Amino acid sequence: MTQLTLEQVRKIFRPRKTDSHKGTNGHALLIAGNIGKMGAAVISATACLRSGVGLLSVNVPRAERMILQQCIPEAMLELNFPGRRSMNNFDAIAIGPGIGVNEDSLKKIDQLIQYAEVPLVVDADALNILSKNKKLLKKLPAGTILTPHIKEFDRLYGEHESNDERLDAARRIAKKDKIIIVLKNAETLIAAEEMDTVCRNGNAGLAKGGSGDALTGMILAFLAQGYPAYEAASIAVYLHGVAAGISLEEQSVESMLISDVIKNIGKAFGKVAQ
């Protein structure tokens, strides 16, 4: 199995042009959060903005809007779920962190799958909804990025007796369905139609709630900036791990929080850009 290396990521990475502006660095839409789960929206949005996106709009429930505006003023609030035409005004869309498994979330996922013509990232509660609606799962547009941890993967595609069996299944499904699967574990697999790699630079400090929400925001940022789906997933997974490693210089694996990791995304960029 090919390992994702610093050299490979440096070939993917595109340094920001000195004459760029917010309009040239992508406009992302994040659909996240619900009552009691707004932390997921804030974490994902913050990681997205820290990863270089030019503009970020976040669709959250109206009743929870003040949490987002107070915690991350750099994000724009999108109270109305975009319709068939307006959703394609964005450069990339992610759905899932903290949205809840409910009828409203199901309708949003259904509409995105039917009408979105921009790259999609599907995570967390959105994956759990798909696991209960397999007909929708089969309709995912080519190039969609799924980011399941191992339990979410098994809910989507059936139980697996070993992790090796699960990895083989992820590679096979990615090729067959022409999607990208980011299978999160101690070693994270990035599987696509024509290639796959494994990233081993994470650490046990990431084994906490919120880590996946941050990764989704990071992938969304690179997609919106114009990276192809496989490259966006790869560079996000790698930087996520590097930032986690930097965080251990000040924390332990027990005490490290995903907010520490997000604060160190900038230093992770520095290591890649050297």
C-alpha positions in Angstrom: 0.0 0.0 0.0 1.4 3.4 -1.0 2.1 5.8 1.8 1.3 9.5 1.4 4.6 11.4 1.8 5.6 15.0 2.3 7.2 15.0 -1.1 3.8 13.9 -2.7 1.9 16.6 -0.8 4.4 19.3 -1.9 3.8 18.4 -5.5 0.1 18.8 -4.9 0.3 22.0 -2.9 -0.3 25.3 -4.7 1.2 28.4 -2.9 -1.1 31.3 -2.8 -0.4 33.9 -5.5 0.6 37.3 -4.2 -2.1 39.0 -6.3 -4.9 36.7 -5.2 -8.0 38.0 -3.4 -11.0 36.3 -1.6 -12.8 35.8 -4.9 -10.0 33.8 -6.4 -9.7 31.4 -3.4 -13.1 29.8 -3.6 -16.5 30.2 -1.9 -17.5 27.2 0.1 -20.8 26.2 1.7 -20.9 24.2 4.9 -24.1 22.6 6.1 -23.6 21.8 9.7 -24.9 22.1 13.3 -28.1 21.6 15.2 -29.4 22.1 18.7 -26.7 20.8 21.1 -24.3 20.2 18.2 -23.2 23.7 17.2 -19.7 22.9 18.3 -19.4 20.7 15.2 -20.3 23.6 13.0 -17.9 26.0 14.6 -15.0 23.4 14.5 -15.6 22.6 10.9 -16.0 26.2 9.8 -12.9 27.3 11.7 -10.8 24.6 10.1 -12.1 25.5 6.7 -11.2 29.1 7.0 -7.7 28.2 8.5 -7.2 26.1 5.3 -7.2 29.0 3.0 -10.7 29.3 1.5 -11.6 32.8 0.3 -15.2 32.8 1.4 -17.2 30.5 3.6 -21.0 30.5 4.1 -22.5 28.2 6.7 -26.1 26.9 6.7 -27.2 26.4 10.4 -30.6 26.3 12.0 -32.0 29.8 12.5 -32.4 29.3 16.3 -28.6 28.5 16.6 -27.3 31.4 14.4 -25.9 33.5 17.2 -23.5 30.8 18.2 -21.9 30.7 14.8 -21.7 34.5 14.5 -20.2 35.0 17.9 -17.7 32.2 17.6 -16.4 32.7 14.1 -17.3 36.1 12.7 -15.2 35.4 9.5 -17.9 33.0 8.3 -21.1 34.2 6.6 -24.5 33.0 7.8 -26.7 31.2 5.3 -30.0 30.7 7.0 -31.9 29.4 4.0 -30.9 26.1 2.5 -29.9 27.0 -1.1 -32.3 25.9 -3.9 -31.5 24.0 -7.1 -29.9 27.0 -8.8 -28.3 28.9 -6.0 -26.4 25.9 -4.6 -24.3 25.9 -7.7 -23.1 29.4 -7.0 -20.7 27.9 -4.6 -17.4 26.2 -5.6 -17.8 23.2 -3.2 -20.3 22.0 -0.5 -19.9 19.9 2.6 -22.7 18.5 4.7 -22.9 16.5 7.9 -21.1 17.7 11.0 -23.7 17.9 13.8 -26.8 18.2 11.5 -28.7 15.5 13.2 -30.4 12.4 11.8 -33.8 13.7 11.0 -36.2 14.3 8.1 -35.0 17.9 7.4 -31.4 16.7 7.0 -32.5 13.8 4.8 -34.3 16.4 2.5 -31.1 18.5 2.3 -28.9 15.5 1.3 -31.5 14.4 -1.2 -31.5 17.8 -2.9 -27.7 18.0 -3.0 -27.4 14.6 -4.6 -30.0 15.5 -7.2 -29.0 19.0 -8.1 -25.5 19.9 -6.9 -23.1 20.3 -9.8 -20.2 21.3 -7.6 -17.9 18.9 -5.6 -19.4 17.5 -2.4 -18.1 16.3 0.9 -20.4 14.0 3.0 -19.5 13.4 6.6 -20.9 12.5 10.1 -24.7 12.6 10.4 -25.1 12.8 6.6 -23.3 9.4 6.4 -25.6 7.9 9.0 -28.6 9.2 7.0 -27.2 7.6 3.8 -26.7 4.3 5.7 -30.4 4.2 6.3 -31.3 5.3 2.7 -29.2 3.1 0.5 -31.0 4.2 -2.6 -29.5 7.7 -2.1 -26.1 6.2 -1.4 -26.1 4.6 -4.9 -27.0 8.0 -6.5 -23.9 9.9 -5.2 -22.4 12.0 -8.0 -19.0 10.9 -9.3 -16.2 12.6 -7.4 -18.1 12.9 -4.1 -15.9 12.6 -1.1 -17.1 10.4 1.8 -15.3 10.7 5.1 -16.4 7.8 7.3 -14.6 6.4 10.4 -14.6 2.6 10.5 -18.0 2.2 12.3 -19.7 4.7 9.8 -18.1 2.7 6.9 -19.6 -0.5 8.2 -23.0 1.1 8.6 -22.8 2.2 5.0 -21.4 -0.9 3.4 -21.9 -3.8 5.8 -19.8 -5.4 8.6 -16.2 -6.4 8.0 -14.3 -9.1 9.9 -11.0 -7.3 9.8 -9.6 -3.9 9.0 -7.7 -5.3 6.0 -11.1 -6.5 4.6 -12.5 -3.1 5.2 -9.6 -1.4 3.4 -10.0 -3.7 0.4 -13.7 -2.9 0.4 -13.1 0.8 0.4 -10.7 0.6 -2.5 -13.1 -1.6 -4.5 -16.2 0.7 -3.8 -14.3 3.9 -4.6 -13.3 2.4 -8.0 -16.7 1.0 -8.8 -18.7 4.1 -7.7 -16.2 6.6 -8.9 -16.1 8.4 -5.5 -13.4 9.2 -3.0 -13.5 7.4 0.3 -11.5 8.8 3.2 -11.6 6.0 5.7 -10.5 7.4 9.0 -8.5 5.3 11.5 -5.1 5.3 13.1 -4.0 5.0 9.5 -6.2 6.9 7.1 -6.9 5.5 3.7 -7.7 7.9 0.7 -9.2 5.7 -2.0 -10.2 6.9 -5.4 -11.1 5.4 -8.8 -7.5 5.2 -10.1 -5.3 5.4 -7.0 -5.2 5.1 -3.3 -2.7 6.0 -0.5 -2.6 5.7 3.3 -1.6 8.5 5.6 0.2 7.4 8.8 1.2 10.8 10.3 -1.7 11.2 12.8 -1.5 10.4 16.5 -3.8 9.2 19.3 -4.6 12.8 20.3 -7.0 12.9 17.3 -9.0 10.1 18.9 -11.6 12.6 20.2 -14.8 14.2 19.1 -14.4 17.0 16.6 -11.4 15.7 14.7 -13.5 14.5 11.8 -15.4 17.8 11.8 -12.2 19.7 11.4 -11.0 17.4 8.6 -14.3 17.9 6.7 -13.8 21.7 6.9 -10.2 21.3 5.6 -11.2 19.1 2.7 -14.0 21.6 1.8 -11.5 24.4 1.7 -9.2 22.7 -0.7 -12.1 21.7 -2.9 -13.4 25.2 -3.1 -9.9 26.5 -4.0 -10.0 24.3 -7.1 -8.0 21.2 -6.1 -9.3 17.9 -7.7 -11.2 15.8 -5.2 -8.4 13.2 -4.6 -5.8 15.9 -4.1 -8.0 18.0 -1.8 -8.6 14.9 0.4 -4.9 14.0 0.4 -3.5 17.4 1.3 -6.2 17.9 4.0 -5.6 14.5 5.6 -1.8 15.1 5.6 -2.0 18.7 7.0 -4.5 17.5 9.7 -1.9 14.9 10.8 1.0 17.4 10.7 -1.0 19.9 12.8 -1.8 17.2 15.3 1.9 16.3 15.6 2.8 20.0 16.2 0.1 20.1 18.9 1.9 17.4 20.9 4.8 19.8 21.4 2.5 21.6 23.9 0.0 18.9 24.8 -0.2 15.2 25.5 -2.3 12.8 23.5 -4.7 12.8 26.5 -5.0 16.6 26.8 -4.9 17.6 23.1 -8.1 19.1 21.7 -9.1 19.6 18.1 -9.0 23.4 18.8 -5.2 23.0 19.4 -4.9 21.2 16.1 -6.8 23.9 14.2 -4.5 26.6 15.8 -1.5 24.8 14.3 -2.8 24.4 10.8 -0.7 27.5 9.9 2.5 25.8 11.2 1.5 22.7 9.2 1.3 24.8 6.0 4.7 26.1 6.9 6.2 22.6 6.9 4.6 21.7 3.6 5.6 25.0 1.9 9.3 24.8 2.9 
